[in-house]
Amino acid sequence: MTDLLSELRTRLTHATSAHPLPEAEQRAAASAMLPFYEAYRHLAGKKVLVMFSGGLDTSFTAHFLKHVIGADVHCFNARLG
């Protein structure tokens, strides 16, 4: 688990390099994201389609999959009404 947390922190540092997080916030973010990282890291290097609503949840998900997981993210947005 420690190796996986260290790997996630390295990826977060790279993904947030334009706006670095303070050390304490980075540790907290990595701990909170660890279950998601474990669940989705098998998508690294694979094409992923995100049905994009434009809200905060899918905005974060697309960024997380692309910059932290390393997936090739494609988003689909449809105006339904």
Wavefront OBJ file of the C-alpha trace (Angstrom):
o trace
v 0.000 0.000 0.000
v 2.860 2.406 0.798
v 4.380 1.914 -2.668
v 1.028 2.601 -4.290
v 0.544 5.752 -2.201
v 4.047 6.913 -3.138
v 3.295 6.264 -6.833
v 0.057 8.254 -6.561
v 1.812 11.176 -4.836
v 4.412 11.247 -7.643
v 1.643 11.324 -10.262
v -0.204 14.067 -8.354
v 2.971 16.153 -8.159
v 3.376 15.851 -11.921
v -0.330 16.517 -12.630
v -0.406 19.644 -10.447
v 3.003 21.032 -11.423
v 1.472 24.226 -12.860
v -0.236 24.896 -9.505
v 1.672 22.907 -6.869
v -0.148 21.801 -3.743
v 1.359 22.414 -0.306
v 2.849 19.216 1.166
v 0.065 18.677 3.739
v -2.660 19.127 1.104
v -0.864 16.780 -1.276
v -0.693 14.068 1.408
v -4.391 14.518 2.211
v -5.371 14.466 -1.480
v -3.322 11.335 -2.154
v -4.864 9.538 0.827
v -8.378 10.487 -0.268
v -7.773 9.432 -3.900
v -5.997 6.160 -3.163
v -9.115 3.930 -3.428
v -9.987 5.483 -6.808
v -6.404 5.185 -8.016
v -6.384 1.494 -7.095
v -9.687 0.930 -8.877
v -8.813 2.745 -12.115
v -5.056 2.459 -12.592
v -5.577 -0.493 -14.963
v -6.869 2.121 -17.467
v -3.403 3.669 -17.892
v -2.594 3.960 -21.586
v -6.081 2.838 -22.656
v -8.759 4.839 -24.457
v -11.552 5.893 -22.111
v -14.852 7.532 -23.057
v -16.352 9.900 -20.475
v -19.976 10.920 -20.953
v -19.363 14.560 -20.076
v -22.066 16.677 -18.428
v -19.816 19.693 -17.968
v -20.291 19.648 -14.197
v -17.667 19.461 -11.502
v -17.839 15.665 -11.139
v -17.121 14.836 -14.767
v -14.630 17.708 -15.080
v -12.638 16.229 -12.195
v -13.036 12.683 -13.507
v -11.730 13.573 -16.972
v -8.731 15.415 -15.488
v -8.013 12.607 -12.985
v -8.156 9.893 -15.651
v -5.922 11.826 -18.038
v -3.334 13.405 -15.760
v -3.157 11.041 -12.798
v -4.105 7.652 -14.256
v -2.571 8.281 -17.691
v -5.584 7.209 -19.747
v -6.315 8.522 -23.247
v -9.544 10.368 -22.390
v -12.250 11.179 -24.913
v -15.331 13.089 -23.786
v -18.811 12.989 -25.271
v -21.316 15.752 -24.620
v -24.852 15.814 -26.030
v -27.505 18.456 -25.652
v -30.596 16.478 -24.760
v -33.141 19.139 -24.042
l 1 2 3 4 5 6 7 8 9 10 11 12 13 14 15 16 17 18 19 20 21 22 23 24 25 26 27 28 29 30 31 32 33 34 35 36 37 38 39 40 41 42 43 44 45 46 47 48 49 50 51 52 53 54 55 56 57 58 59 60 61 62 63 64 65 66 67 68 69 70 71 72 73 74 75 76 77 78 79 80 81
